[in-house]
Amino acid sequence: MASRAELKVIVIGAGPAGVRAAQALVAAGLRPVVVDEGRRDGGQIYRRQPEGFTRSYETLYGTEAARAAALHRDFDALRAQIDYLPDTLVWNVTPNTVHLASGACYRELAFDALIVCSGATDRLMPVPGWHLAGAYSLGGAQVALKSQGCAIGARTVMMGTGPLLYLVAAQYVKAGATVSAVLDTSTFGQRVRALPDLLQMPATLRKGFALLRVLREAGVPVHRGVTPLAIEGTAEHGVTSVRAKLADGRELRVECDAVALGYHLRSETQIADLAGCAFQFDPAARQWLPEIDQDGRSSAAGVYLAGDGARVRGADAAERAGRLAALAALQDLGAVANTTPDAQAETARLRGELARYTRFARGLRNAFPWPAQFAAALPDHTVVCRCEAITAGELRRVVHETGATEANRAKAFSRVGMGRCQGRFCAHAGAEVIAAEARVPLEQVGRLRGQAPVKPLTMALSASADDRAETHAAHNARCAKEYSE
Ligand SMILES: Cc1cc2nc3c(=O)[nH]c(=O)nc-3n(C[C@H](O)[C@H](O)[C@H](O)COP(=O)(O)OP(=O)(O)OC[C@H]3O[C@@H](n4cnc5c(N)ncnc54)[C@H](O)[C@@H]3O)c2cc1C
C-alpha cells in the first residue's frame, strides 16, 4: 500500500471545484498535481487577470469579490504543497494516465485517482448570421471584459437566456460599454413558475434583481419571450444588426456591431468521456451527463467528477462538490477514514448543501429553458457547425438521404461536430435538428463520442530553427525538465 505522500492524485481544473479538491487532498497529507489550461487559477468565475493588470477585486468580481479573494488566497497558500501545471491542456485520458500538452511539450502522468473539475461553457443555439465577425458567446464576451478589460463592440446586443445574459449585460454597463438591447427568449411566466426552486437561494435571487436594476437605470431595453430571427451583416463588415420577433408578434431590429449569444451553460464532459465514465440522458436538461453518485464518484474506478463539469450548479456548489469528491477519493484510496463523527457530519452537511444548490439549478433551468423548439424552425441556410460551415439544410438532407439519425453516423456523413471544437458548441443544436427532422426523441439521437485530442494540438515539436534540430529524445528531456521546474 502506497503511503499518503506517494499516492498520485491529479486534479484537472483550478477553478472553485479544483481548488477545494486540492485543498482537501493537501490537508490529508497528499501532494496532488493540479493541471489547468489557463495561465492563472480561478476558473471561469474567479478568472484572475493577467500578471501586471491592476484592476481591483471589486471592479473585477463585483458582489463576488470576497469569494474570489478567498479562493485565490487559499490557492496561493497551497502552491508549495502541490504540483501546479498552468497553461497545460489535458488532451486525452487513457487507463490511469492523463496526457498533457503545454505549448509544444507533451507528457504523460499516471494517477491513482483523477478528480475532473473541468467546468462548463456556453450552450448555443444557432441563428442565421451567428457565424459573422462580431458574434460571440456570452462567456466569450465576459472573458474579454474580465481578462483584458475590453468590450466586444461599441454597441452590443446580448441575446439568448440564462443568468449569464443579465450578468454580462450588467457587467458591460458598469464597465461603461453600450448595451443596445437584452433579448431574452424566456418568458416572465416561466420565471414565476420556477420561483419555488429559486427561493432556495434568496440571496442569489436578490443579486439577479440587482442586475435588472442596473439595466433599467442605464436605460437598456430588455425584451422577454423573443424569438431570434437573424444576426445581420456582411462578411466584410461583420455584424450590423439583430432581428427578433417580440412576444406580441411585432418584429424588432436593433442596430449594433457585436452580439453576445448564449442559452445558459453546458458541462464540459469530454475528459469524463475519455476516462470511460458512463453517461445518462437528462430529459429535463435535454442533454447527456456523466453518471455520478452524491459525492462525485463516476462509473469509472478512480475517476471523480465535480463542479460544473459534472452538473451545472454554480460556483458555490462547485466548491462543495470539489471538496466532497476529494473526500470520496481519499476514502476510496484508504487515505482517510470516513467513519469519525466529524467526517460523517461534514459529508452529510456538504451533501445537504449540494441538494439545495441542485434544486436552485433546476429552478434556473426552468426559468431560462433551452429553446429546443427553435432548432426545428431554423431556416435551411443557417450554419449549424461553424467550424465546418455545415448548414441546417445539409444536416437535414443527410438525415433524409442516408437515414442517419444517430449523432455519430450523422457526423460521419455531414461533418457536423468534426471540426476544431469537436462538437462542443454545435452538438446540442445539431442533435435537436436531427431529432426534429427525423421525428425521433432526442435521447434516440444519442451523443457524440468524445475524441482525443479534446482541443487542437500543436503538430510541430518546436518553432525555432535551432529547436528544429532537436531530437525527439532531447525534446522529451527538455519538456520533462520544464514540467518539473
Ligand atoms: C464563460 C463563463 C463565465 C461565467 N461567469 C460567471 C460569473 O460571472 N458569475 C457566476 O456566478 N458564474 C459564472 N459562470 C459559472 C461559473 O463559472 C461556474 O459555476 C464555476 O466557475 C464552476 O466552477 P468549476 O470549478 O466547476 O469550473 P470552472 O471555474 O469553469 O473551472 C474549470 C477549469 O478547468 C480547466 N479545464 C477544463 N478542461 C481542461 C482540460 N482539458 N485541461 C486542462 N484544464 C482544463 C479550465 O481552464 C478552468 O480553469 C460562468 C461560466 C462560464 C462558462
The ligand as an SDF file (V2000), in Angstrom:
LIG
                    3D

 53 58  0  0  0  0  0  0  0  0999 V2000
  -17.6990   31.6900  -19.6280 C   0  0  0  0  0  0  0  0  0  0  0  0
  -18.3450   31.5630  -18.2820 C   0  0  0  0  0  0  0  0  0  0  0  0
  -18.4920   32.6740  -17.4750 C   0  0  0  0  0  0  0  0  0  0  0  0
  -19.0670   32.5630  -16.2140 C   0  0  0  0  0  0  0  0  0  0  0  0
  -19.2080   33.6660  -15.4490 N   0  0  0  0  0  0  0  0  0  0  0  0
  -19.8170   33.5790  -14.2520 C   0  0  0  0  0  0  0  0  0  0  0  0
  -19.9760   34.7090  -13.4280 C   0  0  0  0  0  0  0  0  0  0  0  0
  -19.5460   35.8010  -13.7820 O   0  0  0  0  0  0  0  0  0  0  0  0
  -20.6340   34.5740  -12.2580 N   0  0  0  0  0  0  0  0  0  0  0  0
  -21.0950   33.3580  -11.8340 C   0  0  0  0  0  0  0  0  0  0  0  0
  -21.6890   33.2610  -10.7450 O   0  0  0  0  0  0  0  0  0  0  0  0
  -20.9010   32.2480  -12.5750 N   0  0  0  0  0  0  0  0  0  0  0  0
  -20.3020   32.3500  -13.7660 C   0  0  0  0  0  0  0  0  0  0  0  0
  -20.1430   31.2240  -14.5370 N   0  0  0  0  0  0  0  0  0  0  0  0
  -20.4410   29.9380  -13.9390 C   0  0  0  0  0  0  0  0  0  0  0  0
  -19.2440   29.6380  -13.0040 C   0  0  0  0  0  0  0  0  0  0  0  0
  -18.0950   29.9430  -13.7080 O   0  0  0  0  0  0  0  0  0  0  0  0
  -19.1830   28.2550  -12.5770 C   0  0  0  0  0  0  0  0  0  0  0  0
  -20.3410   27.9250  -11.8580 O   0  0  0  0  0  0  0  0  0  0  0  0
  -17.9610   27.9420  -11.7080 C   0  0  0  0  0  0  0  0  0  0  0  0
  -16.8140   28.5910  -12.1670 O   0  0  0  0  0  0  0  0  0  0  0  0
  -17.7650   26.4560  -11.7010 C   0  0  0  0  0  0  0  0  0  0  0  0
  -16.5480   26.1300  -11.1150 O   0  0  0  0  0  0  0  0  0  0  0  0
  -15.7530   24.8530  -11.6270 P   0  0  0  0  0  0  0  0  0  0  0  0
  -14.5650   24.7460  -10.7550 O   0  0  0  0  0  0  0  0  0  0  0  0
  -16.6780   23.7140  -11.7250 O   0  0  0  0  0  0  0  0  0  0  0  0
  -15.3320   25.1920  -13.1190 O   0  0  0  0  0  0  0  0  0  0  0  0
  -14.5070   26.4020  -13.7440 P   0  0  0  0  0  0  0  0  0  0  0  0
  -14.4720   27.5710  -12.8550 O   0  0  0  0  0  0  0  0  0  0  0  0
  -15.0430   26.5970  -15.1010 O   0  0  0  0  0  0  0  0  0  0  0  0
  -13.0340   25.8270  -13.8500 O   0  0  0  0  0  0  0  0  0  0  0  0
  -12.7210   24.7780  -14.7340 C   0  0  0  0  0  0  0  0  0  0  0  0
  -11.2370   24.8400  -15.0280 C   0  0  0  0  0  0  0  0  0  0  0  0
  -10.8680   23.6550  -15.7080 O   0  0  0  0  0  0  0  0  0  0  0  0
   -9.9330   23.9710  -16.6940 C   0  0  0  0  0  0  0  0  0  0  0  0
  -10.0030   22.9200  -17.7190 N   0  0  0  0  0  0  0  0  0  0  0  0
  -11.1090   22.4740  -18.3540 C   0  0  0  0  0  0  0  0  0  0  0  0
  -10.7950   21.4990  -19.2150 N   0  0  0  0  0  0  0  0  0  0  0  0
   -9.4600   21.3260  -19.1220 C   0  0  0  0  0  0  0  0  0  0  0  0
   -8.5390   20.4610  -19.7740 C   0  0  0  0  0  0  0  0  0  0  0  0
   -8.9300   19.5650  -20.6950 N   0  0  0  0  0  0  0  0  0  0  0  0
   -7.2310   20.5690  -19.4500 N   0  0  0  0  0  0  0  0  0  0  0  0
   -6.8110   21.4600  -18.5310 C   0  0  0  0  0  0  0  0  0  0  0  0
   -7.6410   22.3020  -17.8830 N   0  0  0  0  0  0  0  0  0  0  0  0
   -8.9510   22.2270  -18.1700 C   0  0  0  0  0  0  0  0  0  0  0  0
  -10.3570   25.3350  -17.2080 C   0  0  0  0  0  0  0  0  0  0  0  0
   -9.2630   26.0410  -17.7580 O   0  0  0  0  0  0  0  0  0  0  0  0
  -10.8950   26.0000  -15.9370 C   0  0  0  0  0  0  0  0  0  0  0  0
   -9.9250   26.8220  -15.3070 O   0  0  0  0  0  0  0  0  0  0  0  0
  -19.5310   31.3170  -15.7710 C   0  0  0  0  0  0  0  0  0  0  0  0
  -19.3530   30.1900  -16.5770 C   0  0  0  0  0  0  0  0  0  0  0  0
  -18.7730   30.3110  -17.8240 C   0  0  0  0  0  0  0  0  0  0  0  0
  -18.6040   29.0890  -18.6710 C   0  0  0  0  0  0  0  0  0  0  0  0
  1  2  1  0
  2  3  1  0
  2 52  2  0
  3  4  2  0
  4  5  1  0
  4 50  1  0
  5  6  2  0
  6  7  1  0
  6 13  1  0
  7  8  2  0
  7  9  1  0
  9 10  1  0
 10 11  2  0
 10 12  1  0
 12 13  2  0
 13 14  1  0
 14 15  1  0
 14 50  1  0
 15 16  1  0
 16 17  1  0
 16 18  1  0
 18 19  1  0
 18 20  1  0
 20 21  1  0
 20 22  1  0
 22 23  1  0
 23 24  1  0
 24 25  2  0
 24 26  1  0
 24 27  1  0
 27 28  1  0
 28 29  2  0
 28 30  1  0
 28 31  1  0
 31 32  1  0
 32 33  1  0
 33 34  1  0
 33 48  1  0
 34 35  1  0
 35 36  1  0
 35 46  1  0
 36 37  1  0
 36 45  1  0
 37 38  2  0
 38 39  1  0
 39 40  1  0
 39 45  2  0
 40 41  1  0
 40 42  2  0
 42 43  1  0
 43 44  2  0
 44 45  1  0
 46 47  1  0
 46 48  1  0
 48 49  1  0
 50 51  2  0
 51 52  1  0
 52 53  1  0
M  END
$$$$
